[in-house]
Amino acid sequence: MELQFSLIRNDLIFKDTFDELDEENGEIVFKHQNNGKGGIAVIYAPNGVGKSSFAKVLESNEASESIDFRAIDEKGKEYTPESSAFHVIEDQIQRNIIKSDESQYLVGKDIKREYELKKRVGEGFANTFKGSLPDTFKKKYKVTKIKDELLKRLQIVGGQSYRYILSIVNKSQRGSNIDRTEFVSFIENPSNRSSIDTLDEELHRVCATG
């Protein structure tokens, strides 16, 4: 499936030259799906060239003065925002991807490494939030649920560490609502060591009063 774009408009991003595209710079080839309906294209290019901006133009369903596109396929069918023909899927790091397992479609060594790294990072966080940290809280601090005495005491202290522990201990969340970048920054910050010391101090208080 080949689409020839004659117009791709995003006033905040693209130059006026995108208003008059030709066969040399306006063609996109989509990989046919097995069901024979439509096709799939991977948007892949260096950072900052406008991949996400282009994808947002395609997923618009109403043309305006600032957002618009026009294209025609090899059979002469026309596509505009009102056609609602494009479906854009975004992953957790806001990169535009396609439906199904993206590993089936990603090409090139660099993008394959990026996919594998993203998968390993995701698995690492899942193992940490669902396995190692809940086990540590259970074995060392006797915390298995959000109503345990230690968490009640930590709630008085408050702070980001309490909110992280609360989310990880909660079986329905297991850290799913934790921003991973912020979590890593929090752990790497030496000044947050006091939060761990506070946890140990409160544990001793609970044991002493228990």
N, C-alpha and C positions, 0 to 999 in steps of 0.2 A: 504494500500500500504506500503510494507516494503522494505527499501533499505539497503543493506549490503555494507558498505564501506570497501575497502581493502587498500585505500591510501587517505590521506588528507595532502597535502603538502603546507606549507607556511613557507619558510626558515627563515623569519624574526621573526616568532612567535612560530610555533610548533616544537616540538622535533622530532628526527629521528624515535621515536617509532610510530609516526603517519604514517610512510611509510609502516607499516606492521600491519594493524588492523585485528582483528578476529571477530567472531560472538559475543563474549562477550562484546566488547567495540566499535564495528563499526556499530551497527544497529540503524537506525532511522525509526520510524513509522510515516507515514503521514496520516492525517485524509482525507478520501475520500471526494471529492466535489460532489455536487448534480448531476452534469452533467456526473459523472463517469469518467472524464478525470483527471488524476493526483491526487494530494493530497496536503494537507496543513500541515505544521509543524511550531510550535512556538518555537523560540530559546529563552530560558529563563534560566538564571543562575546568580550567584553573579557577581559583577563587577570584571573585570580583568581576567576572565577565558578564553577569546578568542571568545566570541559570534560574534562580528562584524568581526573579522578576519576570522572566519569560513564562515560567510555569504559571504564575499568578494571572498573567494575561490570558493564557489558554483556559484556565478554569473559571474565568469570568463568564457570566451568563447574560450580560446586558452591556451593549456597547455604550460608550460615553465619549466625550471630547478628549478625555485623558487616557482611557483604556479601550482598545479595539484591536481586532485582527480580521483578516479576510484570507481565505485559502480555497483551493480547488483541488480535487483528487484527479487521478488519471482517467476516471470515468465522467468527469465534468461536474461532479457534485460539489456544491459550494458549502463552505463552513464559515460561520460567524459566531460571535459569542452567544447569540440567541439559539444556535444549534444545540448547545449543551452537549457537545460531542466528546469533550475531553474530560478525563478523570485523573486528578493528580493526587498521589499518595505521598505523605511525608513521613520520614522515620523520626526517631527520638532526637536526632541532632539536626533536624530541620533540613535534611537533604531530600530532594525530590526523588522518589523511587516509584516502582511499579507494583501492581498487585502480585500476589503469590510470593514465592521464595526468590528474593532478588539475586541470590547466587546463581540462579539459572540464566540470568540475563547480563550480569555485569561482565565487562570485558576489559582486558588489559591488566598488567601486573599490579600497577599502583592501586586501582580501584578494588582489585581482588584482595590486596593486603588490607585496605581500609575496611572492607566488609568483614574480613576475618578478625581484625583487631576489635572492631565494634562488637562482634559476637563474643569474643573472649572477655572484653570489659563487662558486657552485660551478664555473662555467666559468673564472673568474679563477684559482682555486686549481689547477684541472686544467692550465691553460696554464702556470702558474708551476712546478708540481712536475714536469710531464711535458715542458715545453719550455724556458722561459727559464733556469731554474736549472741543469738538466743541461747546457745549452749553455754557460753561463758556467763551470761547473766543468770542462768539457772544453776550452774554448778558452783560458781564463786560467790554470787550475790543472792542466791535463792529467790530470784525474781522470775516468775513464769507467767504472770498475768498483770494487767494494769492496776489492779486493786491491791497488790502486795504492799506491805508496810513500808518497805524501803522506798518505793516510788511515791508513796504518800508523803514521806519526809522530804524527798527530793523536789516534790512539787512546790514546797515552801521556798526552797532555794531558787527554783525556776531556771531560766536560761536555756540556751540552745541544746545543751547536752541532755537535759531532761526531756525535751521534745523529741530528740532523736531516739532515746531509749524507749520512750512511750510508744513511738511508732514501730520500733523493731519488736518490742515485746507483744504488741497487739497482734494476735494471730490473723486477724482479717486484713491487716496492713502489711506487716513484715517489711517496713521501710519503703513501700511502694510510693508513698507521698513525699519521700525525701529527695531533694535536689542533689544529684550525685556530685556535681561540681562544687557546690557549697559544702557538702559533707567532706569531700577530700581536703578542701581548703581548711576546714575546721580541724580535722585530724592532724594536718601538717603544721598547724600553728602552735608553737611551743607554749604560748600563753594559755592555751586551753588545757594544759596539763593539770591545772588546778581543779578542773571539772572531774577528772579521774580521782584526784586526791579527795575531793568532796564525797564522791561515791564510796570510797573506802572508809572515810570517817563516819558517814551515816550508817554504813553496814556495821561498824563496831558499836555504834549507839543502839542499833536495833538488837544486836546480840546481847548487849549489856542489859537492856531493859526487858528483853524477852525471857 
